[in-house]
Amino acid sequence: MKTSMKLILALSCVFAAGGAFAADSPDAMESTVTVRYGDLNLARSEGAEALYARLRGAARKVCGTSDIRDLVASNFTKLCYERALSKAVQKIDQASLAALFGSRPTA
């Protein structure tokens, strides 16, 4: 499959007892999810919306979930999700997708 027809979301992260922390260390684990979108027509709003939904789901898989009572982990998860989604939209570089990303809350 052409590289323009798929995207791999990757985010380095380290999980520690009691919370999750972003890290640029050699101990960081990389989590990836492949998002295929060759079946979508991104020139149509339906295609862009379908891809945006796939990217949001992939970002959730990459970043996981956290207990809302753990503010550090919750903030990390939110930041991870926002960064993963933003990077994916930038990498795909389609105006229709960027417009969706800019007009909607990321969560």
Residue frames as qw, qx, qy, qz and C-alpha x, y, z in Angstrom:
[[0.000, 0.890, 0.457, 0.000, 0.00, 0.00, 0.00],
 [0.348, 0.643, -0.047, 0.681, 1.27, 3.49, -0.79],
 [0.379, -0.189, -0.517, 0.744, 2.69, 5.39, 2.15],
 [0.171, -0.129, -0.034, -0.976, 0.30, 8.23, 1.33],
 [0.626, -0.296, -0.482, -0.537, -2.58, 5.90, 2.04],
 [0.752, -0.465, -0.451, 0.121, -1.63, 4.97, 5.58],
 [0.039, -0.763, 0.324, -0.557, -0.35, 6.71, 8.63],
 [0.709, -0.217, -0.594, 0.313, 1.38, 5.37, 11.68],
 [0.326, -0.848, 0.072, -0.411, 0.76, 7.28, 14.89],
 [0.755, -0.026, -0.476, 0.450, 3.65, 6.98, 17.26],
 [0.256, -0.846, 0.150, -0.443, 4.28, 8.51, 20.60],
 [0.533, 0.185, -0.685, 0.460, 7.07, 7.82, 23.03],
 [0.524, -0.643, 0.074, -0.554, 6.02, 7.48, 26.59],
 [0.328, 0.175, -0.840, 0.396, 7.10, 5.95, 29.86],
 [0.654, -0.554, -0.300, -0.419, 4.73, 4.58, 32.42],
 [0.213, 0.300, -0.706, 0.605, 5.72, 4.80, 36.06],
 [0.312, -0.445, -0.807, 0.232, 3.98, 3.67, 39.21],
 [0.096, -0.629, -0.443, 0.632, 1.36, 6.20, 40.18],
 [0.317, 0.818, 0.077, -0.474, 1.24, 8.00, 36.86],
 [0.762, 0.385, 0.329, 0.402, 2.45, 8.35, 33.32],
 [0.188, -0.814, 0.142, 0.531, 5.13, 10.77, 32.25],
 [0.679, 0.730, -0.068, 0.044, 6.36, 11.93, 28.85],
 [0.637, -0.573, 0.377, 0.352, 10.00, 11.13, 28.34],
 [0.579, 0.752, -0.308, -0.068, 12.76, 11.70, 25.87],
 [0.412, -0.603, 0.682, -0.049, 14.86, 9.02, 27.48],
 [0.294, 0.303, -0.868, -0.261, 16.23, 5.72, 26.21],
 [0.167, 0.114, 0.915, -0.349, 13.72, 4.02, 28.52],
 [0.502, 0.307, 0.073, -0.805, 10.79, 5.40, 26.52],
 [0.457, 0.220, 0.856, 0.098, 8.44, 2.91, 24.90],
 [0.233, 0.212, -0.363, -0.877, 7.01, 3.64, 21.48],
 [0.452, 0.372, 0.768, -0.261, 3.43, 2.77, 20.81],
 [0.123, 0.222, -0.500, -0.828, 2.13, 2.81, 17.24],
 [0.546, 0.450, 0.648, -0.283, -1.19, 2.38, 15.48],
 [0.169, -0.008, 0.632, 0.756, -1.55, 2.18, 11.70],
 [0.410, 0.578, 0.407, -0.577, -4.46, 4.15, 10.24],
 [0.315, 0.133, 0.722, 0.601, -5.36, 3.24, 6.69],
 [0.290, 0.628, 0.319, -0.648, -7.39, 5.68, 4.65],
 [0.098, -0.164, 0.704, 0.684, -6.96, 4.64, 1.02],
 [0.057, 0.476, 0.862, 0.164, -10.67, 3.86, 0.88],
 [0.034, -0.784, -0.425, 0.451, -11.63, 7.45, 1.71],
 [0.371, 0.616, 0.275, 0.638, -12.06, 10.44, -0.57],
 [0.384, -0.444, -0.351, 0.729, -10.64, 13.30, 1.51],
 [0.021, 0.142, 0.282, 0.949, -11.98, 15.86, -0.97],
 [0.472, -0.519, -0.516, -0.491, -15.46, 15.04, 0.35],
 [0.332, -0.567, 0.382, -0.650, -16.50, 16.09, 3.84],
 [0.936, -0.227, 0.009, -0.268, -17.69, 12.55, 4.62],
 [0.857, 0.251, -0.313, 0.323, -14.23, 11.16, 3.84],
 [0.193, 0.542, -0.424, 0.700, -12.44, 13.76, 5.95],
 [0.601, -0.475, 0.241, -0.596, -14.84, 13.18, 8.85],
 [0.986, -0.074, -0.130, -0.068, -14.37, 9.41, 8.64],
 [0.680, 0.350, -0.389, 0.514, -10.59, 9.80, 8.69],
 [0.126, -0.583, 0.356, -0.720, -10.77, 12.26, 11.59],
 [0.834, -0.366, 0.102, -0.402, -12.80, 9.70, 13.55],
 [0.945, 0.108, -0.235, 0.198, -10.22, 7.00, 12.77],
 [0.404, 0.505, -0.396, 0.652, -7.39, 9.27, 13.87],
 [0.442, -0.562, 0.279, -0.641, -9.16, 10.09, 17.13],
 [0.960, -0.212, -0.008, -0.182, -9.62, 6.38, 17.82],
 [0.819, 0.286, -0.293, 0.401, -5.99, 5.66, 17.01],
 [0.085, 0.604, -0.380, 0.695, -4.82, 8.47, 19.28],
 [0.715, -0.478, 0.189, -0.474, -6.89, 6.96, 22.10],
 [0.989, -0.007, -0.124, 0.084, -5.25, 3.57, 21.50],
 [0.587, 0.466, -0.335, 0.571, -1.75, 5.06, 21.44],
 [0.045, -0.532, 0.363, -0.764, -2.28, 7.18, 24.55],
 [0.359, -0.237, -0.868, 0.250, -4.52, 4.92, 26.57],
 [0.397, -0.742, -0.291, -0.454, -6.76, 6.08, 29.36],
 [0.293, 0.182, -0.625, 0.700, -6.15, 7.22, 32.89],
 [0.305, -0.614, -0.684, 0.249, -8.03, 7.56, 36.13],
 [0.042, 0.803, 0.195, 0.561, -9.49, 11.07, 36.24],
 [0.597, -0.800, -0.067, 0.014, -8.59, 11.22, 39.93],
 [0.719, -0.286, 0.203, 0.600, -4.89, 10.97, 39.03],
 [0.225, 0.925, 0.058, -0.301, -4.29, 14.50, 37.74],
 [0.191, -0.623, 0.619, 0.438, -0.73, 13.85, 36.54],
 [0.378, 0.072, 0.879, 0.282, -1.73, 10.79, 34.53],
 [0.359, 0.734, 0.559, -0.140, -4.90, 12.47, 33.30],
 [0.112, 0.891, -0.156, -0.412, -2.98, 15.51, 32.08],
 [0.257, -0.410, 0.767, 0.421, -0.37, 13.31, 30.41],
 [0.427, 0.336, 0.830, 0.128, -3.05, 11.29, 28.63],
 [0.306, 0.864, 0.320, -0.240, -4.79, 14.45, 27.39],
 [0.015, -0.806, 0.405, 0.431, -1.52, 15.97, 26.17],
 [0.377, -0.166, 0.854, 0.318, -0.52, 12.70, 24.50],
 [0.436, 0.561, 0.704, 0.000, -3.87, 12.50, 22.71],
 [0.224, 0.919, 0.092, -0.311, -3.75, 16.11, 21.53],
 [0.128, -0.676, 0.589, 0.423, -0.16, 15.78, 20.26],
 [0.429, 0.027, 0.868, 0.249, -0.80, 12.48, 18.50],
 [0.413, 0.713, 0.563, -0.067, -3.89, 13.85, 16.77],
 [0.105, 0.917, -0.119, -0.367, -2.15, 17.09, 15.81],
 [0.253, -0.500, 0.719, 0.411, 0.89, 15.28, 14.40],
 [0.471, 0.268, 0.825, 0.162, -1.31, 12.93, 12.40],
 [0.351, 0.851, 0.354, -0.166, -3.32, 15.77, 10.87],
 [0.014, -0.851, 0.355, 0.387, -0.11, 17.64, 10.01],
 [0.386, -0.288, 0.807, 0.341, 1.48, 14.56, 8.48],
 [0.483, 0.484, 0.723, 0.100, -1.50, 13.85, 6.23],
 [0.126, -0.350, 0.200, 0.907, -1.53, 17.50, 5.13],
 [0.041, 0.476, 0.742, 0.470, -5.04, 17.71, 3.68],
 [0.109, -0.241, 0.057, -0.963, -6.96, 20.98, 3.93],
 [0.637, -0.386, -0.392, -0.540, -10.29, 19.29, 4.64],
 [0.757, -0.294, -0.525, 0.253, -8.82, 17.33, 7.55],
 [0.355, 0.039, -0.305, 0.883, -6.96, 20.35, 8.92],
 [0.302, -0.364, -0.139, -0.870, -10.18, 22.35, 8.81],
 [0.750, -0.425, -0.456, -0.221, -11.95, 19.68, 10.87],
 [0.678, -0.164, -0.450, 0.558, -9.12, 19.57, 13.37],
 [0.182, 0.153, -0.154, 0.959, -9.12, 23.34, 13.73],
 [0.411, -0.355, -0.212, -0.813, -12.86, 23.61, 14.18],
 [0.809, -0.387, -0.371, -0.243, -13.44, 20.90, 16.77],
 [0.472, -0.697, 0.489, -0.229, -12.26, 20.23, 20.28],
 [0.372, 0.440, -0.815, -0.059, -9.71, 17.42, 20.30],
 [0.237, -0.138, 0.867, -0.415, -11.15, 15.45, 23.21]]
